[in-house]
Amino acid sequence: MIYKVLYQEDPLEIPVREHTKSMYVRANSIREVREIVKPKNINIEFIQLVEDNHLDFEKENPAFKVENDES
């Protein structure tokens, strides 16, 4: 499954929409996503499962890249 993680780069930063970044992570659960991104030391705002049409839409973005994808 692919999850979209919305985050701030500075773990102490108060979430501001204009500074929010996103990454995509392949994992089996939200808990696993948190473990995968923990070493990045970021402030996670939200983790969302993306699938079906939503995933197809996200893949249209040229910057779409799954962080821990082995393929």
N, C-alpha and C positions, 0 to 999 in steps of 0.2 A: 504494500500500500504506500501511497505517496502522501506526505503531509506537508502543508505549507506553514512555515514558521514566520510569524511577524515579530520583529525584534528591534531593539535599539543596540547599537554597537557598544555604548558605554553602559555597564551594568548598574551604574548609579544614576543614570539619566532618567528623568521623569519622561514618560512616553509623550512624544509630540508627533502628530501625524506627519509633518513635513520631514521628520528625521527617521521615520520607520522604514526599515528595510525588510526584505523577505528572502527566504531560502526554501528549498524543497529538500525533503529528507525521505529516504525509503526506510520504512520501519514497520513493525507489526502492531505497535500500539503507541499512544501518546507518551507513556512512561519510557518506552524505548527511544523515542525521539529526544526526550529530555536528557537521557544518558548519552546519546550520540553528540548532542550539541553542548553538553556541559563543559568540555575543555575549551570551548570558544569564549567562555566568560562574557556572555551577552545577557541583556535584559529581555527575556521572552515576554511579549505582550499576549500572543495568542497562537495556538496550534490548531490547525484545521485540516481534516481529512479532505483530500481532493480526489474525486473519482468521476468516471463517466464524462458527461458533457463539460463539467467544470475543469477536469483534467485536460480534456482536448483543447479548451479555451486557453488554459495556462500554457500549454505546449506551443501555442502560436506565437508567444512572446520570444523574440530572438535570444533573450537573456535566460531563458528557461534552462536550468541545469540542476540535476539531482546531485546533492552534495556527496553522498556516499555510494553512488551508483558504480558498480564494478563493470558494467557493460561499456 
